[in-house]
Amino acid sequence: MPLFKYIALDGTGKVIAGTDDSPDREGIFLLLRQKGHKPLLVEETAGGGIFQRIAKVFAGDKSLKWSVSLDELEMFFRIMAILLPAGVTFIDALELAIGETENRWFQKRLVKIRDAVREGMTFADAMRQYPKAFPVLVVSAVEAGEASGTLPDCFERLANMYQTNAKLRRDVITALTYPSVVLLFFNILVVLIVTQTPRIIVEFVGGQNIDKVIKYFPAVIQFCYWVNKNSWVWAVPITIILTPAIMIIVGKKYRKSKMLLARAFHAIPLVGAIVHHFALVRLIEILCMMNDAGMETGKTMNVLKRSSGHILIEDALDRVEQNVLSGARRPDSMAREPIFPKLFVELLRAGEESGDLSKMMRQVGIYYYTTAKAATDRLVALIDPIMIVGIGAMVGPVIVAIYKSMMVLRELYEKGLL
């Protein structure tokens, strides 16, 4: 039976937390209400079984983590957004959020932030000390929320943003997992064919005679035998596979190389468009959150630039920021950058002119997400037949060559060459 952990308010308004098992979430809600509690948050968690614990360890849980995931950030801000409007003090809400955090690395930093807040430091300034846990986007949003007195709303927007970003990441990983596994299987199959096929022939012919009679066998068998005899040939495909990986690793250290790699990746049909649209969805979510928090345009541009997660968008936003600071309108500056689609720019312009920027941009965000998701599904659907045809094109000639090799063996025996 699934195990759920919950946060609720008892009859006196005190925050309580615990775990219980139930067939579904509705059962936990019903149980809490029967006890006179007001449920605030109910989520399913892994049980205490050995296999579930092992799964959690492999998932990066507990003290093995040296970073915080999008899901963990979402849960932290979700708890804060729920507790503060319920009348819970900030420190108490922070204490409960710390207690519900299973990531020990993240928990230690939250404890230090809690202590700093108790000593009189603002929450934004306390978070600013830990940029690896709380990026500039979060700090800026919280700072704006503290200044405007809308901190619970700020936490709600942050939770929704991280929920969207986590879903985007899961969609991308899901789309890439299947082709990666198939490609790995395909490479293993190629290696097995090249290495094992000559061995089958050698078993029939004998090691002493193979060099004399290999010329009588089909070209595929001769090629596989030649590769096995000249093992240095394997350096060629290994180099071809490793070179892009090394270029990416080294290229990430320098801005110019990052730009070149990003442009090359952006030019890949379908894949580049998918990544671009997902990046636009993230950008729109950040833009809407900054706008809802009432942040000024100049600071919003700086946050967008540092939080976009896409080097080409970051480079374009750098030029847009300079133009905006010089007095140009944001939509006009973005219209000069090819990385921003016309629909994005025009709806941004309409949103600024109508004063309803967030509503307009969220609609275009939904459009780009739907488009990217459809393209991702189409890419996965295309990969399947391509891989099947590729495997067939590899295995088919080998099967035919092995069959012909049997005929060659019979002829060689008849001629007395074996």
C-alpha positions as CSV (number, residue, x, y, z in Angstrom):
1,M,0.0,0.0,0.0
2,P,1.4,3.5,-0.9
3,L,2.9,5.6,1.9
4,F,2.0,9.3,2.1
5,K,3.5,12.1,4.1
6,Y,1.4,15.0,5.0
7,I,1.3,18.5,6.5
8,A,-1.8,19.7,8.2
9,L,-3.2,22.1,10.8
10,D,-4.8,20.6,14.0
11,G,-7.8,22.1,15.8
12,T,-5.6,24.7,17.6
13,G,-3.9,25.8,14.4
14,K,-0.7,24.1,15.1
15,V,1.2,22.6,12.2
16,I,1.6,18.8,12.3
17,A,3.4,16.5,9.9
18,G,3.6,12.8,9.6
19,T,3.2,9.7,7.4
20,D,0.4,7.2,6.9
21,D,-0.5,4.5,4.3
22,S,-3.6,4.6,2.2
23,P,-4.8,3.2,-1.2
24,D,-4.8,6.8,-2.5
25,R,-4.4,10.5,-1.5
26,E,-8.1,10.9,-0.9
27,G,-7.9,8.4,1.9
28,I,-5.3,10.5,3.7
29,F,-7.4,13.6,3.2
30,L,-10.4,11.8,4.7
31,L,-8.4,10.4,7.6
32,L,-7.0,13.9,8.5
33,R,-10.5,15.5,8.3
34,Q,-11.9,12.8,10.6
35,K,-9.3,13.7,13.2
36,G,-10.3,17.3,12.9
37,H,-7.2,18.4,11.0
38,K,-7.0,20.7,8.0
39,P,-4.7,19.0,5.4
40,L,-2.3,21.4,3.6
41,L,-0.1,19.1,1.7
42,V,-0.2,15.3,0.9
43,E,2.3,13.6,-1.3
44,E,3.3,10.0,-1.9
45,T,6.7,8.9,-0.7
46,A,8.7,5.7,-0.9
47,G,8.2,3.2,1.8
48,G,10.8,1.7,4.1
49,G,11.4,-1.6,2.1
50,I,15.0,-2.5,1.2
51,F,14.3,-2.3,-2.6
52,Q,12.7,1.1,-2.2
53,R,15.6,2.4,-0.2
54,I,18.0,1.1,-2.8
55,A,15.9,2.8,-5.5
56,K,16.1,6.1,-3.6
57,V,19.9,5.8,-3.3
58,F,20.2,5.2,-7.0
59,A,17.9,8.1,-7.6
60,G,20.4,10.4,-5.9
61,D,18.6,10.7,-2.6
62,K,19.9,11.2,0.9
63,S,23.4,12.4,1.8
64,L,24.9,11.3,-1.5
65,K,23.7,14.4,-3.2
66,W,25.8,17.5,-3.5
67,S,23.2,19.6,-5.2
68,V,19.4,20.3,-5.1
69,S,17.0,19.0,-7.8
70,L,14.2,20.9,-9.4
71,D,11.6,18.7,-7.7
72,E,13.2,19.4,-4.3
73,L,13.1,23.2,-4.9
74,E,9.5,22.9,-6.0
75,M,8.6,21.0,-2.8
76,F,10.4,23.5,-0.6
77,F,8.7,26.6,-2.1
78,R,5.4,24.7,-2.2
79,I,5.5,24.1,1.5
80,M,6.4,27.7,2.2
81,A,3.6,28.9,-0.1
82,I,1.1,26.7,1.7
83,L,2.1,27.4,5.3
84,L,2.6,31.2,5.3
85,P,-1.0,32.1,4.2
86,A,-2.3,29.6,6.8
87,G,-1.0,31.8,9.6
88,V,2.3,29.9,10.3
89,T,5.2,32.2,11.2
90,F,8.1,32.3,8.7
91,I,10.6,30.6,11.0
92,D,8.1,27.8,11.9
93,A,7.3,27.3,8.2
94,L,11.0,27.2,7.4
95,E,11.6,24.7,10.3
96,L,8.9,22.4,8.9
97,A,10.3,22.7,5.3
98,I,13.7,21.8,6.6
99,G,12.2,18.7,8.4
100,E,10.5,17.6,5.2
101,T,13.7,17.9,3.2
102,E,15.4,14.5,2.7
103,N,18.4,15.9,0.8
104,R,21.0,16.3,3.5
105,W,23.2,18.7,1.4
106,F,20.2,21.0,0.9
107,Q,19.0,20.6,4.5
108,K,22.3,21.8,5.9
109,R,22.1,25.0,3.9
110,L,18.6,25.6,4.9
111,V,19.5,25.3,8.5
112,K,22.2,28.0,8.1
113,I,19.7,30.2,6.2
114,R,17.2,29.8,9.1
115,D,19.9,30.8,11.6
116,A,20.8,33.9,9.5
117,V,17.1,34.9,9.3
118,R,16.8,34.5,13.1
119,E,19.7,36.9,13.5
120,G,17.9,39.5,11.4
121,M,19.1,38.9,7.9
122,T,16.5,39.0,5.1
123,F,15.6,35.7,3.5
124,A,16.9,36.9,0.1
125,D,20.3,37.9,1.5
126,A,20.6,34.6,3.4
127,M,19.9,32.7,0.2
128,R,22.4,34.8,-1.7
129,Q,25.2,33.1,0.3
130,Y,24.4,29.7,-1.4
131,P,24.2,30.3,-5.1
132,K,24.6,26.6,-5.9
133,A,21.3,25.9,-4.1
134,F,19.5,29.1,-4.9
135,P,20.2,30.7,-8.3
136,V,20.0,34.4,-9.0
137,L,16.5,34.0,-10.3
138,V,15.2,32.7,-7.0
139,V,17.1,35.3,-4.9
140,S,15.8,38.2,-7.2
141,A,12.2,36.9,-7.0
142,V,12.3,36.5,-3.2
143,E,13.9,40.0,-2.9
144,A,11.1,41.5,-4.9
145,G,8.5,39.5,-2.9
146,E,9.9,40.8,0.4
147,A,10.0,44.4,-0.8
148,S,6.4,44.2,-2.1
149,G,5.0,42.1,0.8
150,T,3.9,39.3,-1.5
151,L,6.3,36.6,-0.4
152,P,3.7,33.8,-0.3
153,D,2.7,34.6,-3.9
154,C,6.3,34.7,-4.8
155,F,6.8,31.2,-3.3
156,E,3.8,29.9,-5.2
157,R,5.2,31.3,-8.5
158,L,8.6,29.8,-7.8
159,A,7.0,26.4,-7.0
160,N,5.0,26.5,-10.2
161,M,8.0,27.5,-12.2
162,Y,10.2,24.6,-10.9
163,Q,7.3,22.2,-11.4
164,T,7.1,23.3,-15.1
165,N,10.9,23.1,-15.5
166,A,11.0,19.6,-13.9
167,K,8.3,18.4,-16.3
168,L,10.3,19.9,-19.2
169,R,13.4,18.1,-18.1
170,R,11.6,14.8,-17.6
171,D,10.0,15.1,-21.1
172,V,13.5,15.7,-22.7
173,I,15.1,12.8,-20.7
174,T,12.2,10.5,-21.6
175,A,12.5,11.4,-25.3
176,L,16.3,10.7,-25.3
177,T,16.3,7.6,-23.2
178,Y,14.7,5.3,-25.8
179,P,16.9,6.2,-28.8
180,S,20.0,6.2,-26.5
181,V,19.3,2.6,-25.4
182,V,18.5,1.5,-29.0
183,L,21.7,3.2,-30.2
184,L,23.8,1.5,-27.5
185,F,22.2,-1.9,-28.5
186,F,23.0,-1.2,-32.1
187,N,26.7,-0.4,-31.4
188,I,27.0,-3.6,-29.2
189,L,25.5,-5.6,-32.1
190,V,27.9,-4.2,-34.6
191,V,30.9,-5.0,-32.3
192,L,29.6,-8.6,-31.8
193,I,29.1,-9.1,-35.5
194,V,32.6,-7.8,-36.4
195,T,34.4,-9.8,-33.7
196,Q,32.4,-13.1,-33.6
197,T,31.7,-13.7,-37.3
198,P,35.4,-14.4,-38.2
199,R,35.7,-16.7,-35.2
200,I,32.8,-18.9,-36.5
201,I,34.7,-19.2,-39.8
202,V,38.0,-20.0,-38.1
203,E,36.3,-22.8,-36.2
204,F,35.4,-24.5,-39.5
205,V,38.5,-23.7,-41.4
206,G,41.2,-23.9,-38.7
207,G,43.6,-21.2,-37.7
208,Q,46.5,-22.5,-39.9
209,N,44.5,-22.4,-43.1
210,I,42.4,-19.2,-42.7
211,D,45.0,-16.9,-44.3
212,K,45.2,-19.1,-47.4
213,V,41.4,-19.4,-48.0
214,I,39.9,-16.2,-46.6
215,K,40.0,-14.7,-50.2
216,Y,37.3,-17.2,-51.2
217,F,34.8,-15.9,-48.7
218,P,32.3,-13.1,-49.1
219,A,33.5,-9.5,-48.8
220,V,31.7,-9.0,-45.5
221,I,33.5,-11.9,-43.9
222,Q,36.9,-10.7,-45.3
223,F,36.3,-7.3,-43.9
224,C,35.4,-8.6,-40.4
225,Y,38.5,-10.8,-40.5
226,W,40.7,-7.9,-41.6
227,V,39.3,-5.8,-38.7
228,N,40.0,-8.5,-36.2
229,K,43.6,-9.0,-37.5
230,N,44.2,-5.2,-37.4
231,S,42.9,-4.2,-34.1
232,W,44.2,-0.6,-34.5
233,V,41.1,0.0,-36.8
234,W,38.9,0.2,-33.6
235,A,40.6,3.4,-32.8
236,V,38.8,5.1,-35.7
237,P,35.2,4.6,-34.5
238,I,36.2,5.2,-30.9
239,T,37.8,8.5,-31.9
240,I,34.7,9.4,-33.9
241,I,32.5,8.7,-30.8
242,L,34.7,10.4,-28.3
243,T,35.6,13.5,-30.3
244,P,32.2,15.2,-30.0
245,A,32.0,14.4,-26.3
246,I,35.5,15.8,-25.7
247,M,34.6,18.9,-27.7
248,I,31.5,19.4,-25.6
249,I,33.4,19.0,-22.3
250,V,36.2,21.3,-23.3
251,G,34.0,23.7,-25.2
252,K,31.9,24.4,-22.2
253,K,34.8,26.1,-20.5
254,Y,35.1,28.9,-23.0
255,R,32.3,31.3,-24.2
256,K,33.3,31.3,-27.9
257,S,33.4,27.5,-28.1
258,K,30.1,27.3,-26.2
259,M,28.6,29.6,-28.8
260,L,30.0,27.5,-31.7
261,L,28.7,24.3,-30.2
262,A,25.3,25.9,-29.4
263,R,24.9,27.1,-33.0
264,A,25.9,23.7,-34.4
265,F,23.3,22.0,-32.1
266,H,20.7,24.6,-32.9
267,A,21.1,23.8,-36.6
268,I,20.3,20.1,-36.2
269,P,16.9,19.6,-37.8
270,L,14.0,18.9,-35.3
271,V,16.4,18.4,-32.3
272,G,17.5,22.1,-32.3
273,A,14.0,23.3,-32.6
274,I,12.8,21.2,-29.7
275,V,15.6,22.5,-27.4
276,H,14.9,26.0,-28.6
277,H,11.2,25.9,-27.8
278,F,11.7,24.3,-24.4
279,A,14.2,27.1,-23.7
280,L,11.6,29.7,-24.7
281,V,9.1,28.1,-22.4
282,R,11.5,28.4,-19.5
283,L,12.3,32.0,-20.5
284,I,8.6,32.9,-20.6
285,E,8.0,31.4,-17.2
286,I,10.8,33.4,-15.7
287,L,9.6,36.6,-17.5
288,C,6.0,36.1,-16.1
289,M,7.2,35.5,-12.6
290,M,9.5,38.6,-12.6
291,N,6.6,40.7,-14.1
292,D,4.1,39.4,-11.4
293,A,6.7,40.3,-8.7
294,G,6.8,43.8,-10.0
295,M,10.5,43.8,-10.8
296,E,11.8,46.7,-12.9
297,T,12.6,46.1,-16.6
298,G,16.4,46.5,-16.3
299,K,16.7,44.0,-13.4
300,T,14.3,41.6,-15.1
301,M,16.5,41.6,-18.2
302,N,19.6,40.8,-16.1
303,V,17.8,37.9,-14.4
304,L,16.5,36.6,-17.7
305,K,20.0,36.7,-19.2
306,R,21.6,34.9,-16.2
307,S,18.8,32.3,-15.9
308,S,17.9,31.4,-19.5
309,G,20.0,28.2,-19.6
310,H,20.5,28.7,-23.4
311,I,23.8,30.3,-24.5
312,L,22.3,31.7,-27.7
313,I,19.4,33.3,-25.9
314,E,21.7,34.6,-23.2
315,D,23.9,36.2,-25.9
316,A,20.9,37.8,-27.5
317,L,19.5,39.0,-24.2
318,D,22.9,40.6,-23.5
319,R,22.4,42.9,-26.5
320,V,18.8,43.4,-25.7
321,E,19.6,44.5,-22.2
322,Q,22.1,47.1,-23.5
323,N,19.5,48.5,-25.9
324,V,16.9,48.6,-23.2
325,L,19.2,50.5,-20.8
326,S,19.9,52.9,-23.7
327,G,16.1,53.7,-23.9
328,A,14.9,51.3,-26.6
329,R,11.8,49.2,-26.1
330,R,12.2,45.6,-25.2
331,P,10.0,44.2,-28.0
332,D,11.8,46.3,-30.6
333,S,15.2,45.1,-29.4
334,M,14.1,41.5,-29.3
335,A,12.7,41.8,-32.8
336,R,16.3,42.3,-34.1
337,E,17.4,39.0,-32.7
338,P,16.7,35.9,-34.8
339,I,16.6,33.6,-31.8
340,F,13.3,35.2,-30.7
341,P,10.4,34.1,-33.0
342,K,8.0,36.7,-34.3
343,L,5.1,35.3,-32.4
344,F,7.1,35.7,-29.1
345,V,8.0,39.3,-29.9
346,E,4.6,40.4,-31.1
347,L,2.7,39.0,-28.1
348,L,5.3,40.5,-25.8
349,R,4.6,43.9,-27.5
350,A,0.9,43.4,-27.2
351,G,1.2,42.3,-23.5
352,E,3.2,45.4,-22.6
353,E,0.8,47.7,-24.5
354,S,-2.3,46.2,-22.9
355,G,-0.8,45.9,-19.4
356,D,-1.5,42.2,-19.2
357,L,1.9,40.8,-20.1
358,S,1.8,37.6,-17.9
359,K,-1.5,36.4,-19.4
360,M,-0.3,37.0,-23.0
361,M,3.1,35.4,-22.5
362,R,1.7,32.3,-20.7
363,Q,-0.5,31.6,-23.7
364,V,2.5,31.7,-26.0
365,G,4.4,29.6,-23.5
366,I,1.6,26.9,-23.7
367,Y,1.9,27.1,-27.5
368,Y,5.7,26.5,-27.6
369,Y,5.4,23.7,-25.0
370,T,2.8,22.0,-27.1
371,T,4.8,22.4,-30.2
372,A,8.0,21.1,-28.6
373,K,6.2,18.2,-27.0
374,A,4.6,17.2,-30.4
375,A,8.0,17.5,-32.1
376,T,9.6,15.3,-29.4
377,D,6.9,12.6,-29.9
378,R,7.5,12.8,-33.7
379,L,11.2,12.5,-33.2
380,V,10.8,9.4,-31.0
381,A,8.4,7.9,-33.6
382,L,11.0,8.5,-36.4
383,I,13.9,7.0,-34.5
384,D,12.1,3.6,-34.1
385,P,11.9,2.7,-37.8
386,I,15.3,4.2,-38.5
387,M,16.9,2.0,-36.0
388,I,15.0,-1.1,-37.2
389,V,16.1,-0.4,-40.8
390,G,19.7,0.2,-39.6
391,I,19.9,-3.0,-37.7
392,G,18.3,-4.9,-40.6
393,A,20.8,-3.3,-43.0
394,M,23.6,-4.5,-40.7
395,V,22.4,-8.0,-39.8
396,G,20.9,-8.9,-43.2
397,P,24.2,-8.9,-45.2
398,V,26.0,-10.8,-42.4
399,I,23.4,-13.6,-42.4
400,V,23.6,-13.8,-46.2
401,A,27.4,-13.8,-46.0
402,I,27.4,-16.6,-43.4
403,Y,25.1,-18.7,-45.6
404,K,27.4,-18.1,-48.6
405,S,30.4,-19.0,-46.4
406,M,28.9,-22.4,-45.8
407,M,28.8,-22.9,-49.5
408,V,32.4,-21.8,-49.8
409,L,33.4,-24.2,-47.1
410,R,31.8,-27.1,-49.0
411,E,33.6,-26.0,-52.3
412,L,36.9,-25.8,-50.5
413,Y,36.5,-29.3,-49.1
414,E,35.6,-30.6,-52.5
415,K,38.8,-29.0,-54.0
416,G,41.0,-30.4,-51.2
417,L,42.0,-26.9,-50.0
418,L,41.0,-27.8,-46.4
